[in-house]
Amino acid sequence: MASWFIGLMSGTSLDGVDGVLAQADAATGALRSQAHAHLDFDDGLRAELLALNRSGPDELQRAALAANELVSAYSQIVQELLEAAGIAAKDVTALGAHGQTVRHQPQAGYTVQLMNGARLAECTGIDVVCDFRSRDVAAGGQGAPLASGFHAAAFGVPGRERALLNLGGISNLSLLHADGRVVGFDCGPANVLMDGWCQRHRGQPYDPGGAWAAAGPVDQSLLRTLLAEPYFALPPPKSTGRDLFDIAWLDARLGATARDPQAVMATLAELTAITVAADLQRHAPSVDRLFVCGGGAFNTHLLARLAALLPGVRVRSSAELGVPPDQVEAMAFAWLAQAFVARRPGNLPAVTGAPGPRVLGALYPAK
């Protein structure tokens, strides 16, 4: 008998929550999405989650309250998914919830995702698996990226090389080699800087289709300054987030020089494209297919720049592999919940740098 799993993802871009309801094949266990739902964060929650990325007054209580509000959004998504598929909560084996990352410091031995698993279990009546990253970090790994395991399971084909690129707040690559090896790491900033800049100068949460960036000139001097960031030269395993790449990081490099906001936007898009292209050429030069997921997959300008910088590579949406780009990361956490239930390791040590495989997550039973 097939079983059901839910995956819930709210990422660094802070645009909201994506959820999928996936059915596991009775014979193979492979997951297939049967329903998808998205909920935008309201302005107040988005602002609070952004503020909690840095130390501030009364942050313990504020973090707890924000986690409870996040659970309310998660619960709404779960209800929408169940109604769309016409199934009951009791039919779902488990849900995997990522939570909202507000600190990621694996070099200091910790990562923090705001979440209240007990509350989510109470609200949904479904077993909740969350806190996926901490176990890998405790073992000495980066705790990220975790989606590479799902990418390999869902999209890897023996004897064929391909790459998966997630363009969320941060860009990350999963390189699926023909011999079964998997390399995965965070490349650098993607929507986290572009969205912040667009909000500041246009009052919009993002640049639709990358149209504003596409019409602007790239500031080559600024681009060189941004590319000098030491993170880009680090070898994998490596991961990053708003702890490094945020508007404050950009402002420090802009300095007091007056710059055209549109040129800065064009430069930020170019930064993302160049760092991804360089990493792909450095670590998987023979890959000829790059499949893109995440919100950035809808940025036509960014995809065009990637195609121009990678002339021998076909840049395509993950939809060609059967999973729409706005569902891939949520599917990864449904897969991680499934792995936890089976007590199967969810990390790839070669990706995260952990010394070995680990079962990831903590369980909050519905009853």
FITITI-459926 format. One record per residue (C-alpha): z, x, y. Coordinates in steps of 0.25 Angstrom, whole numbers, plus 5000, padded with zeros to 4 digits. Layout:
<nodes>
{pz:Z; px:X; py:Y}
...
</nodes>
This chain:
<nodes>
{pz:5000; px:5000; py:5000}
{pz:4996; px:5005; py:5014}
{pz:5007; px:5008; py:5024}
{pz:5008; px:5007; py:5039}
{pz:5012; px:5018; py:5049}
{pz:5013; px:5017; py:5064}
{pz:5011; px:5029; py:5074}
{pz:5016; px:5029; py:5088}
{pz:5012; px:5040; py:5098}
{pz:5016; px:5043; py:5113}
{pz:5011; px:5056; py:5117}
{pz:5011; px:5066; py:5128}
{pz:5001; px:5059; py:5137}
{pz:5012; px:5048; py:5139}
{pz:5001; px:5037; py:5139}
{pz:5008; px:5028; py:5129}
{pz:5010; px:5025; py:5114}
{pz:4999; px:5024; py:5104}
{pz:5003; px:5018; py:5090}
{pz:4995; px:5016; py:5077}
{pz:4998; px:5008; py:5065}
{pz:4992; px:5015; py:5053}
{pz:4990; px:5011; py:5039}
{pz:4991; px:5022; py:5028}
{pz:4981; px:5021; py:5017}
{pz:4988; px:5018; py:5004}
{pz:4981; px:5029; py:4996}
{pz:4980; px:5040; py:5006}
{pz:4990; px:5037; py:5016}
{pz:4980; px:5040; py:5027}
{pz:4983; px:5032; py:5040}
{pz:4974; px:5023; py:5047}
{pz:4977; px:5016; py:5060}
{pz:4977; px:5001; py:5060}
{pz:4982; px:4998; py:5074}
{pz:4984; px:5006; py:5087}
{pz:4991; px:5002; py:5100}
{pz:4994; px:5009; py:5113}
{pz:5004; px:5007; py:5123}
{pz:5004; px:5014; py:5137}
{pz:5018; px:5019; py:5142}
{pz:5022; px:5011; py:5154}
{pz:5023; px:5020; py:5167}
{pz:5038; px:5021; py:5166}
{pz:5039; px:5026; py:5152}
{pz:5028; px:5035; py:5154}
{pz:5035; px:5041; py:5166}
{pz:5048; px:5043; py:5159}
{pz:5042; px:5049; py:5147}
{pz:5035; px:5059; py:5156}
{pz:5048; px:5062; py:5164}
{pz:5055; px:5064; py:5151}
{pz:5046; px:5076; py:5147}
{pz:5055; px:5084; py:5157}
{pz:5070; px:5085; py:5159}
{pz:5076; px:5075; py:5168}
{pz:5088; px:5067; py:5172}
{pz:5094; px:5058; py:5161}
{pz:5083; px:5061; py:5152}
{pz:5091; px:5058; py:5139}
{pz:5092; px:5044; py:5142}
{pz:5079; px:5043; py:5148}
{pz:5072; px:5049; py:5136}
{pz:5080; px:5039; py:5127}
{pz:5076; px:5027; py:5135}
{pz:5061; px:5032; py:5136}
{pz:5061; px:5033; py:5121}
{pz:5066; px:5019; py:5119}
{pz:5055; px:5014; py:5129}
{pz:5045; px:5022; py:5121}
{pz:5050; px:5015; py:5108}
{pz:5047; px:5002; py:5115}
{pz:5033; px:5006; py:5117}
{pz:5032; px:5011; py:5103}
{pz:5037; px:4998; py:5098}
{pz:5027; px:4990; py:5105}
{pz:5016; px:4998; py:5099}
{pz:5021; px:4996; py:5085}
{pz:5022; px:4981; py:5087}
{pz:5007; px:4981; py:5092}
{pz:5003; px:4989; py:5080}
{pz:5010; px:4980; py:5070}
{pz:5004; px:4968; py:5077}
{pz:4990; px:4974; py:5077}
{pz:4990; px:4976; py:5062}
{pz:4998; px:4964; py:5058}
{pz:5009; px:4971; py:5051}
{pz:5024; px:4971; py:5051}
{pz:5033; px:4983; py:5055}
{pz:5038; px:4982; py:5041}
{pz:5024; px:4986; py:5036}
{pz:5025; px:4999; py:5043}
{pz:5030; px:5011; py:5036}
{pz:5034; px:5019; py:5048}
{pz:5030; px:5022; py:5062}
{pz:5029; px:5036; py:5068}
{pz:5032; px:5037; py:5083}
{pz:5030; px:5050; py:5091}
{pz:5039; px:5047; py:5102}
{pz:5036; px:5053; py:5116}
{pz:5037; px:5068; py:5118}
{pz:5045; px:5072; py:5130}
{pz:5048; px:5087; py:5125}
{pz:5041; px:5096; py:5116}
{pz:5048; px:5110; py:5115}
{pz:5045; px:5114; py:5100}
{pz:5048; px:5129; py:5105}
{pz:5062; px:5124; py:5108}
{pz:5063; px:5116; py:5095}
{pz:5062; px:5102; py:5100}
{pz:5052; px:5091; py:5104}
{pz:5056; px:5077; py:5109}
{pz:5049; px:5064; py:5107}
{pz:5056; px:5052; py:5114}
{pz:5058; px:5042; py:5103}
{pz:5068; px:5032; py:5098}
{pz:5064; px:5030; py:5083}
{pz:5076; px:5021; py:5080}
{pz:5072; px:5012; py:5091}
{pz:5058; px:5011; py:5087}
{pz:5062; px:5008; py:5072}
{pz:5071; px:4997; py:5078}
{pz:5060; px:4991; py:5087}
{pz:5048; px:4992; py:5076}
{pz:5055; px:4990; py:5063}
{pz:5047; px:5002; py:5057}
{pz:5052; px:5015; py:5052}
{pz:5050; px:5025; py:5064}
{pz:5047; px:5040; py:5062}
{pz:5047; px:5048; py:5074}
{pz:5052; px:5062; py:5080}
{pz:5040; px:5069; py:5072}
{pz:5040; px:5082; py:5080}
{pz:5054; px:5087; py:5079}
{pz:5054; px:5091; py:5064}
{pz:5042; px:5100; py:5066}
{pz:5049; px:5106; py:5078}
{pz:5062; px:5108; py:5071}
{pz:5054; px:5116; py:5060}
{pz:5049; px:5125; py:5071}
{pz:5036; px:5118; py:5074}
{pz:5029; px:5112; py:5086}
{pz:5031; px:5098; py:5082}
{pz:5017; px:5096; py:5087}
{pz:5006; px:5092; py:5086}
{pz:5010; px:5083; py:5074}
{pz:4997; px:5075; py:5074}
{pz:4989; px:5086; py:5067}
{pz:4995; px:5082; py:5054}
{pz:4989; px:5068; py:5056}
{pz:4976; px:5074; py:5061}
{pz:4974; px:5082; py:5049}
{pz:4978; px:5071; py:5039}
{pz:4969; px:5060; py:5046}
{pz:4957; px:5069; py:5051}
{pz:4957; px:5081; py:5043}
{pz:4945; px:5083; py:5033}
{pz:4944; px:5094; py:5023}
{pz:4933; px:5104; py:5026}
{pz:4931; px:5099; py:5040}
{pz:4937; px:5104; py:5053}
{pz:4940; px:5095; py:5065}
{pz:4950; px:5095; py:5076}
{pz:4959; px:5083; py:5082}
{pz:4962; px:5084; py:5097}
{pz:4973; px:5075; py:5102}
{pz:4972; px:5073; py:5117}
{pz:4985; px:5067; py:5121}
{pz:4995; px:5073; py:5132}
{pz:4993; px:5086; py:5125}
{pz:4980; px:5090; py:5117}
{pz:4982; px:5094; py:5103}
{pz:4972; px:5099; py:5092}
{pz:4973; px:5097; py:5077}
{pz:4963; px:5106; py:5070}
{pz:4959; px:5102; py:5056}
{pz:4953; px:5113; py:5049}
{pz:4943; px:5112; py:5037}
{pz:4953; px:5119; py:5028}
{pz:4964; px:5109; py:5031}
{pz:4972; px:5118; py:5041}
{pz:4977; px:5110; py:5053}
{pz:4980; px:5117; py:5067}
{pz:4986; px:5108; py:5078}
{pz:4992; px:5111; py:5091}
{pz:4993; px:5106; py:5106}
{pz:4982; px:5112; py:5115}
{pz:4988; px:5108; py:5128}
{pz:4988; px:5097; py:5138}
{pz:4979; px:5085; py:5138}
{pz:4982; px:5071; py:5144}
{pz:4996; px:5076; py:5148}
{pz:4990; px:5083; py:5161}
{pz:4978; px:5075; py:5163}
{pz:4985; px:5062; py:5163}
{pz:4996; px:5067; py:5172}
{pz:4986; px:5072; py:5182}
{pz:4979; px:5059; py:5182}
{pz:4991; px:5051; py:5184}
{pz:4995; px:5060; py:5196}
{pz:4982; px:5060; py:5203}
{pz:4975; px:5047; py:5199}
{pz:4987; px:5038; py:5195}
{pz:4981; px:5036; py:5181}
{pz:4988; px:5040; py:5168}
{pz:4975; px:5047; py:5163}
{pz:4961; px:5050; py:5167}
{pz:4952; px:5040; py:5159}
{pz:4941; px:5047; py:5152}
{pz:4944; px:5059; py:5159}
{pz:4935; px:5054; py:5170}
{pz:4943; px:5060; py:5182}
{pz:4944; px:5074; py:5175}
{pz:4929; px:5073; py:5172}
{pz:4925; px:5072; py:5186}
{pz:4933; px:5083; py:5191}
{pz:4931; px:5098; py:5192}
{pz:4939; px:5108; py:5183}
{pz:4948; px:5117; py:5191}
{pz:4945; px:5130; py:5184}
{pz:4956; px:5138; py:5191}
{pz:4966; px:5127; py:5187}
{pz:4961; px:5126; py:5173}
{pz:4963; px:5141; py:5171}
{pz:4977; px:5140; py:5176}
{pz:4980; px:5128; py:5166}
{pz:4974; px:5136; py:5154}
{pz:4983; px:5148; py:5157}
{pz:4995; px:5139; py:5151}
{pz:5000; px:5148; py:5139}
{pz:5001; px:5136; py:5130}
{pz:4986; px:5136; py:5128}
{pz:4986; px:5150; py:5122}
{pz:4997; px:5147; py:5112}
{pz:4993; px:5147; py:5097}
{pz:4996; px:5135; py:5089}
{pz:5006; px:5129; py:5084}
{pz:5009; px:5124; py:5098}
{pz:5012; px:5111; py:5105}
{pz:5015; px:5106; py:5119}
{pz:5017; px:5094; py:5128}
{pz:5022; px:5090; py:5142}
{pz:5033; px:5101; py:5141}
{pz:5022; px:5110; py:5145}
{pz:5010; px:5102; py:5150}
{pz:5013; px:5092; py:5160}
{pz:5010; px:5090; py:5175}
{pz:5020; px:5100; py:5179}
{pz:5013; px:5111; py:5171}
{pz:5000; px:5107; py:5178}
{pz:5006; px:5106; py:5192}
{pz:5012; px:5120; py:5190}
{pz:4998; px:5125; py:5187}
{pz:4991; px:5118; py:5199}
{pz:5001; px:5124; py:5208}
{pz:4999; px:5121; py:5223}
{pz:4984; px:5122; py:5223}
{pz:4978; px:5109; py:5227}
{pz:4968; px:5104; py:5217}
{pz:4959; px:5093; py:5215}
{pz:4966; px:5083; py:5205}
{pz:4953; px:5079; py:5198}
{pz:4950; px:5094; py:5196}
{pz:4964; px:5096; py:5190}
{pz:4961; px:5084; py:5181}
{pz:4948; px:5090; py:5176}
{pz:4955; px:5103; py:5174}
{pz:4966; px:5096; py:5165}
{pz:4955; px:5090; py:5156}
{pz:4948; px:5103; py:5155}
{pz:4961; px:5110; py:5152}
{pz:4963; px:5101; py:5140}
{pz:4949; px:5102; py:5135}
{pz:4949; px:5117; py:5136}
{pz:4962; px:5119; py:5129}
{pz:4958; px:5110; py:5118}
{pz:4944; px:5116; py:5116}
{pz:4950; px:5131; py:5116}
{pz:4960; px:5127; py:5106}
{pz:4950; px:5121; py:5097}
{pz:4941; px:5133; py:5098}
{pz:4952; px:5142; py:5096}
{pz:4958; px:5136; py:5083}
{pz:4947; px:5128; py:5077}
{pz:4934; px:5134; py:5082}
{pz:4926; px:5128; py:5071}
{pz:4930; px:5113; py:5073}
{pz:4918; px:5105; py:5077}
{pz:4925; px:5091; py:5079}
{pz:4937; px:5088; py:5088}
{pz:4942; px:5074; py:5087}
{pz:4951; px:5069; py:5099}
{pz:4962; px:5059; py:5100}
{pz:4973; px:5055; py:5110}
{pz:4971; px:5050; py:5124}
{pz:4962; px:5061; py:5128}
{pz:4952; px:5057; py:5118}
{pz:4948; px:5046; py:5128}
{pz:4946; px:5057; py:5139}
{pz:4931; px:5058; py:5138}
{pz:4931; px:5070; py:5148}
{pz:4941; px:5078; py:5140}
{pz:4933; px:5075; py:5127}
{pz:4920; px:5080; py:5135}
{pz:4926; px:5092; py:5139}
{pz:4931; px:5095; py:5125}
{pz:4917; px:5093; py:5120}
{pz:4911; px:5102; py:5130}
{pz:4921; px:5113; py:5127}
{pz:4919; px:5112; py:5112}
{pz:4904; px:5111; py:5111}
{pz:4904; px:5113; py:5096}
{pz:4915; px:5102; py:5094}
{pz:4913; px:5087; py:5093}
{pz:4924; px:5080; py:5101}
{pz:4927; px:5066; py:5096}
{pz:4937; px:5056; py:5096}
{pz:4947; px:5054; py:5084}
{pz:4941; px:5040; py:5083}
{pz:4930; px:5047; py:5075}
{pz:4940; px:5051; py:5064}
{pz:4945; px:5036; py:5063}
{pz:4957; px:5037; py:5073}
{pz:4956; px:5033; py:5088}
{pz:4961; px:5044; py:5097}
{pz:4972; px:5036; py:5102}
{pz:4978; px:5033; py:5088}
{pz:4978; px:5047; py:5082}
{pz:4991; px:5052; py:5087}
{pz:4998; px:5039; py:5084}
{pz:4992; px:5040; py:5070}
{pz:4998; px:5054; py:5069}
{pz:5012; px:5048; py:5070}
{pz:5009; px:5037; py:5060}
{pz:5005; px:5048; py:5051}
{pz:5017; px:5056; py:5054}
{pz:5026; px:5043; py:5051}
{pz:5018; px:5042; py:5037}
{pz:5021; px:5057; py:5034}
{pz:5036; px:5055; py:5037}
{pz:5037; px:5043; py:5028}
{pz:5030; px:5051; py:5017}
{pz:5039; px:5063; py:5021}
{pz:5027; px:5071; py:5023}
{pz:5026; px:5082; py:5033}
{pz:5020; px:5078; py:5046}
{pz:5018; px:5092; py:5053}
{pz:5008; px:5102; py:5050}
{pz:5015; px:5116; py:5051}
{pz:5002; px:5123; py:5055}
{pz:5001; px:5114; py:5067}
{pz:5016; px:5113; py:5072}
{pz:5021; px:5127; py:5068}
{pz:5032; px:5121; py:5059}
{pz:5035; px:5130; py:5047}
{pz:5032; px:5119; py:5037}
{pz:5029; px:5104; py:5035}
{pz:5039; px:5094; py:5040}
{pz:5041; px:5079; py:5039}
{pz:5041; px:5074; py:5053}
{pz:5049; px:5063; py:5059}
{pz:5062; px:5055; py:5059}
{pz:5063; px:5041; py:5053}
{pz:5069; px:5029; py:5060}
{pz:5069; px:5018; py:5049}
{pz:5066; px:5004; py:5053}
{pz:5078; px:4999; py:5045}
</nodes>
